Amino acid sequence: MNRANRLSRLIALAVVACFITSVRDQRVTAQATSFTISGTVTNSTGQGLANVTMIMVSDVTGTQIVFTDQSGKYVLTYAGGVSHSLTVMAFKPGFIFNPLRVSFISSGTLSGNETVNFLGTASPIPLPLFQTPILLTQENSLRALTLDSVTWMSEPFGVTNPNNFSTDQRTRLTLLATNIELSPGEPISPAIEAQAETSTGQIFPLTVEHFGSVPNFAWLQQVVVKLPNEISNSNEVRVRLRVHDTDGNKVNLKVKP
């Protein structure tokens, strides 16, 4: 696959990510027990910040992404009647935000609308130490939003692939992520680490071979990892990223021998 086609595929993945978010928003909003998390993101002069990526992570329903409007306002929705932990954070390249993140618990019987405001401060030098890496998930689930980086097939993934271009025939996955920013010239390793955890609690490192933003989508990043032989018989693993020693969320991934 040539570079132009590869970039086109990545852009298509970005569109898929946005579509999944849109569908989720519509479905959750339609539920009678849904609630909102809303607020305004402003800069140091009190003006609204537009196009800030607002991220909500649930340990039950996965990730949701929306963007602030021209006034800096946003609205996220979450399902009531479900006990889950929710975390909200803001991301825009070149900015740091206060608070860094806001977390709360939604119980099966006690939920409601929440208001969370953020203050964004422009920083000429990225401050990645303050960011929590987020792996995106499929609609209303904890399943990873990822594809084989060569065949563009979805899960389950074998740890080897005869169609792989590499000499080791090892499968590489393109994980879609957000809220990651490296300093200019900073090497991927050891800044970004990835790991897979089996159902028995064994943890195996995933070699990170590439990191970068998806073209035309500054908020969306791709992390390419190589699967290790040790997880070939695991059936399912939980994958997460660690950036500058900060752990991100865990997502589920099906594997096969």
Protein Blocks (a to p, Z undefined) as FASTA:
>chain_A
ZZklmmmmmmmmmmmmmmmmmmmmmmmmmpmkbccdddddddfkopacehiacddddfkl
opadddddfkopacddddehiacddddddddehiacddfbdcddddfklgcddddddddd
ddfbdcfklpccdddddehiabdcdddfklopacdddfbdfkbcbfnlpacdddddehia
cdehiafblkbccddddfkopacddddfbdcddehilkbccddddddfklmmnopacddd
deehiacddddddddZZ
